[in-house]
Amino acid sequence: MADATDEGWMRAAIAAAADVRATAHPNPWVGCTIVAGGELVATGATRPPGQAHAEVAALEAAGERARGATAYVTLEPCSHTGRTAPCADALVDAGVARVVVAVLDPDPRVRGAGAERLRQAGITVDVGCAADLVERQLAPYLHQRRTGRPYVVLKLAATLDGRTAAPDRTSQWITGPVARADAHRLRAESDSIVVGAGTVRDDDPTLTARDADGPDPERIVLGRAPDGARVRPCTEWDGPVEALLDDLGQRGHVQVLFEGGATVAGELHRAGLVDRYVVYLAPALLGGDDAPGLFRGPGAATIADAWRGRIESVTSLGDDLRIDLLPHPRSTTEGTP
């Protein structure tokens, strides 16, 4: 069974996974540590798609010292051949004695088969160490595998009195450079980014991750992007947002970031499609009621009907704040021992 020492080594694997968050997707961003005799032998994390997974990266660094060691892995080792060979086989071939897994992989190609492959080879397997931390870290990946749809992040930026633009529609820049760089990192972590055609007409954004270390997301416009818009080349979508999410999920997109204006934000919110709200608040006040707010469209008619979620974190970014807001936890049936 996992103990406090195990959790410490698993936390090191979690930290390694955090470093590759923007470069590993759409593969899960996984970390692995290998420990022998109470000492850290090697650390590995998932490399870009088509390259080594975390376990193989750690085993390569450990060499012969992996024999008889314990491997701590944030996600169950894969047991199927895709762009790379199965990680479960690599652990068996390396001669590790024990594997500690935080969360079982809900991918139907794995789903317990990786752990079973290890046990059949005589390796001790313990599941559930620091599972709550990894469930949070891998939330987009786990959500996509469990539901078939990408994890939906709605990014909003507003003044402290909740206004997203001035009355004349100007909105650049509400937040400062540190918050904008953080938002670009959020783009780099996403497989796709979606805005409404109205935002494209008003702001002519590029929607790139230019201030972050990571790839640009696929750019999607709800409706028609004007000829010559800087968002081009882009995908134009005319159907329901739910159908878009189904399409993206089928194409393997793990996380989609919505940066649309108040109309798109309001529609997503009312439909209950948002998995995470990321709200950037600037220490600015427009000081009136003639500027647009975060959402457009009908809201709750009474305070008793107000949507209430859970604030996961509040982060200072220069002069601004980032607030991560989650819906109340949804039940899950995968990923526990």
C-alpha positions in Angstrom: 0.0 0.0 0.0 1.1 3.6 -0.7 2.4 5.5 2.3 3.8 9.0 3.0 7.1 8.2 1.4 5.3 6.9 -1.7 3.3 10.2 -1.9 6.5 12.2 -1.8 8.0 10.4 -4.8 4.6 10.6 -6.6 4.6 14.4 -6.0 8.0 14.5 -7.7 6.4 12.7 -10.7 3.6 15.2 -10.7 6.1 18.1 -10.8 7.8 16.5 -13.8 4.4 16.2 -15.6 3.7 19.9 -14.9 6.8 20.9 -16.9 5.5 19.2 -20.1 1.8 20.3 -19.9 2.0 22.5 -23.0 4.1 20.1 -25.2 2.7 16.6 -24.5 -0.9 17.1 -25.5 -3.0 15.5 -27.0 -1.1 12.7 -25.2 -1.6 12.9 -21.4 1.1 14.9 -19.6 2.5 12.1 -17.4 5.4 12.1 -15.0 7.5 9.1 -13.7 10.1 8.8 -11.0 12.3 5.7 -10.4 13.5 5.1 -6.9 15.9 2.4 -5.6 17.2 2.1 -2.1 15.3 5.1 -1.0 17.1 7.3 -3.5 15.9 9.0 -6.7 17.4 7.2 -9.7 15.7 9.0 -12.6 12.8 11.2 -13.6 11.0 11.3 -16.9 8.0 13.0 -18.4 6.0 12.6 -21.6 7.8 14.0 -24.6 6.0 15.5 -27.7 3.6 13.2 -29.6 5.4 10.3 -31.3 8.3 10.4 -28.8 8.9 8.5 -25.6 6.2 8.4 -22.9 7.2 9.3 -19.3 8.0 5.7 -18.2 10.3 5.1 -21.2 12.0 8.5 -20.7 12.7 7.6 -17.0 13.9 4.1 -17.8 16.3 5.5 -20.4 17.8 7.8 -17.8 17.9 5.0 -15.1 19.6 2.3 -17.2 20.5 -0.8 -15.2 19.6 0.9 -12.0 15.9 0.4 -12.8 16.3 -3.3 -12.1 14.6 -4.1 -8.8 13.5 -0.4 -8.4 10.1 1.1 -7.8 8.5 3.3 -10.5 6.0 6.0 -9.6 3.8 6.9 -12.5 1.0 9.5 -12.5 -1.1 7.6 -15.0 -1.5 3.8 -15.6 1.2 2.7 -18.1 -0.2 2.0 -21.6 -0.5 -1.6 -22.7 -1.2 -1.1 -26.4 1.0 -0.2 -29.4 0.3 3.2 -30.9 2.9 5.7 -32.1 5.2 4.1 -29.4 5.5 0.6 -27.9 3.6 -0.3 -24.7 5.1 1.3 -21.6 3.9 -1.7 -19.5 6.2 -3.9 -21.5 9.1 -1.5 -21.1 8.7 -1.6 -17.3 8.6 -5.4 -17.4 11.7 -5.6 -19.6 13.6 -3.2 -17.3 13.0 -5.5 -14.4 11.3 -3.0 -12.0 10.0 -4.7 -8.9 7.1 -2.4 -8.1 5.0 0.2 -9.8 2.9 2.8 -8.0 0.2 4.3 -10.1 -1.8 7.4 -9.1 -4.8 7.0 -11.5 -6.0 4.2 -13.8 -6.3 5.3 -17.5 -10.0 5.4 -18.6 -8.9 5.1 -22.3 -10.7 1.9 -23.5 -7.4 0.7 -24.9 -5.9 0.6 -21.4 -8.5 0.7 -18.6 -6.7 -1.6 -16.2 -4.9 -3.7 -18.8 -1.6 -1.9 -18.1 -1.8 -2.7 -14.4 -2.8 -6.3 -15.2 0.1 -6.8 -17.6 2.5 -5.7 -14.9 0.9 -8.0 -12.3 1.1 -11.0 -14.7 4.8 -10.4 -14.9 5.1 -10.6 -11.1 5.5 -6.9 -10.5 3.7 -5.4 -7.4 1.3 -2.8 -8.5 -0.3 -0.2 -6.1 -3.0 2.2 -7.4 -4.3 5.4 -5.8 -1.3 7.2 -4.4 -2.0 11.0 -4.7 -4.9 10.2 -6.9 -6.7 13.5 -6.0 -3.7 15.6 -7.1 -3.4 13.7 -10.4 -7.1 13.8 -11.1 -6.8 17.6 -10.9 -3.7 17.7 -13.0 -5.0 15.4 -15.7 -8.6 16.6 -15.6 -8.8 17.6 -19.3 -7.4 14.2 -20.5 -9.5 12.2 -18.1 -12.6 14.1 -19.0 -12.1 13.6 -22.8 -11.5 9.9 -22.3 -14.6 9.5 -20.1 -17.0 11.6 -22.1 -15.7 11.7 -25.6 -15.7 15.5 -25.6 -12.8 17.9 -24.9 -12.5 19.7 -21.6 -14.1 23.1 -22.1 -12.2 26.1 -20.6 -14.0 29.5 -20.8 -11.5 32.3 -20.5 -12.8 35.7 -19.5 -11.1 39.0 -18.8 -12.8 41.9 -17.0 -12.4 45.0 -14.9 -13.0 44.7 -11.2 -16.5 45.9 -11.7 -17.1 43.1 -14.2 -16.9 45.0 -17.5 -15.2 43.3 -20.6 -15.0 46.4 -22.8 -15.6 50.1 -22.7 -18.9 51.5 -24.0 -17.2 52.3 -27.4 -16.3 48.5 -27.6 -12.6 49.0 -27.1 -11.2 46.2 -25.0 -7.4 46.0 -25.5 -5.8 45.8 -23.1 -7.9 45.1 -19.9 -5.2 43.1 -18.2 -1.4 43.6 -18.0 1.4 41.8 -19.7 1.9 39.1 -17.0 -1.8 38.0 -17.2 -1.7 38.1 -21.0 1.4 35.8 -21.1 -0.5 33.5 -18.7 -3.5 33.5 -21.1 -1.1 32.6 -24.0 0.2 29.6 -21.9 -3.5 28.6 -21.6 -3.7 28.7 -25.4 -0.6 26.6 -25.7 -2.1 24.0 -23.4 -5.2 23.7 -25.6 -5.7 21.8 -28.8 -8.1 24.3 -30.2 -9.4 27.8 -29.5 -12.9 29.1 -30.3 -14.2 32.6 -30.8 -17.3 34.1 -32.3 -17.3 35.9 -35.6 -18.2 39.1 -33.7 -15.0 39.0 -31.7 -13.1 38.5 -35.0 -14.7 41.6 -36.5 -14.3 43.8 -33.4 -10.8 42.8 -32.3 -9.2 41.0 -35.3 -7.2 38.7 -32.9 -4.5 36.3 -34.0 -5.3 33.7 -31.3 -1.7 32.4 -31.2 0.4 31.3 -28.2 3.1 33.7 -29.2 4.1 34.6 -25.6 4.2 31.0 -24.4 6.5 28.0 -24.9 4.2 25.7 -26.8 2.3 25.1 -30.0 -0.5 27.3 -31.4 -4.0 25.8 -31.0 -6.3 25.1 -34.0 -8.3 28.3 -34.6 -12.0 28.0 -34.9 -14.5 30.7 -35.6 -18.2 30.3 -34.9 -19.6 31.7 -38.1 -17.8 33.5 -40.9 -14.3 35.1 -40.4 -13.9 38.2 -42.7 -11.6 37.9 -45.6 -8.2 39.0 -44.5 -8.8 38.5 -40.8 -5.6 37.7 -38.9 -7.2 34.6 -37.5 -7.0 32.9 -40.9 -6.3 30.2 -41.7 -9.0 28.9 -39.4 -11.9 26.5 -39.2 -15.4 28.1 -39.6 -18.2 26.4 -37.8 -21.9 27.0 -38.4 -23.6 24.2 -36.4 -24.4 23.8 -32.7 -21.6 24.1 -30.2 -22.5 20.6 -28.9 -21.8 19.2 -32.4 -18.5 21.0 -32.5 -17.5 19.5 -29.2 -18.4 16.0 -30.5 -16.3 16.6 -33.6 -13.3 17.9 -31.7 -13.5 14.9 -29.3 -13.6 12.5 -32.2 -10.5 14.2 -33.6 -8.7 13.6 -30.3 -8.8 17.2 -29.0 -8.3 17.0 -25.2 -8.9 20.7 -24.3 -10.7 23.5 -26.1 -10.4 27.1 -25.0 -13.3 29.5 -25.7 -12.3 33.1 -25.9 -15.5 34.3 -27.5 -17.3 37.5 -26.5 -20.2 37.9 -24.1 -22.7 36.2 -26.4 -20.7 33.0 -26.8 -19.8 33.0 -23.1 -23.4 33.4 -22.1 -24.6 30.6 -24.4 -21.9 28.2 -23.1 -22.7 29.1 -19.5 -26.4 28.6 -19.8 -26.0 25.3 -21.6 -23.8 24.0 -18.8 -20.9 23.2 -21.2 -18.1 24.8 -19.3 -15.7 22.6 -17.3 -13.5 25.4 -16.0 -13.9 29.2 -15.9 -10.6 31.1 -16.0 -11.4 34.8 -15.1 -8.7 37.5 -15.3 -9.5 40.5 -13.2 -7.8 43.8 -13.7 -7.6 46.5 -11.0 -9.6 48.9 -13.2 -13.1 50.3 -12.9 -15.1 51.6 -15.8 -17.6 52.9 -13.2 -20.9 52.7 -14.9 -23.6 50.4 -16.3 -23.2 51.3 -20.0 -20.3 48.8 -20.7 -20.8 45.1 -21.6 -20.4 42.5 -18.8 -19.1 39.0 -18.9 -22.3 37.4 -20.3 -24.9 38.5 -22.7 -28.4 37.1 -22.7 -30.9 36.1 -20.0 -29.5 35.5 -16.6 -30.9 34.1 -13.3 -34.3 35.7 -12.5 -33.7 35.5 -8.8 -30.7 35.1 -6.4 -32.0 31.6 -5.5 -31.4 30.6 -9.2 -27.9 32.0 -9.4 -25.2 29.5 -10.6 -22.8 28.7 -7.9 -19.5 26.9 -8.4 -16.2 26.4 -6.5 -13.2 28.7 -6.6 -10.2 26.3 -7.0 -7.5 28.9 -7.0 -6.7 32.6 -7.0 -3.4 33.6 -8.5 -1.7 37.0 -8.6 -0.3 37.9 -12.0 1.4 41.2 -11.8 -1.3 43.7 -10.9 -4.0 41.3 -12.0 -5.8 38.3 -10.6 -6.5 34.9 -12.2 -9.5 33.1 -10.7 -10.1 29.5 -11.6 -13.7 28.6 -11.0 -15.1 25.1 -11.3 -18.7 23.7 -11.4 -19.5 21.5 -8.5 -17.7 18.2 -8.8 -19.2 15.7 -11.1 -19.2 12.0 -10.2 -16.7 9.7 -11.8 -16.4 6.0 -11.9 -12.9 5.6 -13.3 -9.4 6.2 -12.0 -9.7 4.8 -8.5 -8.2 1.6 -7.1 
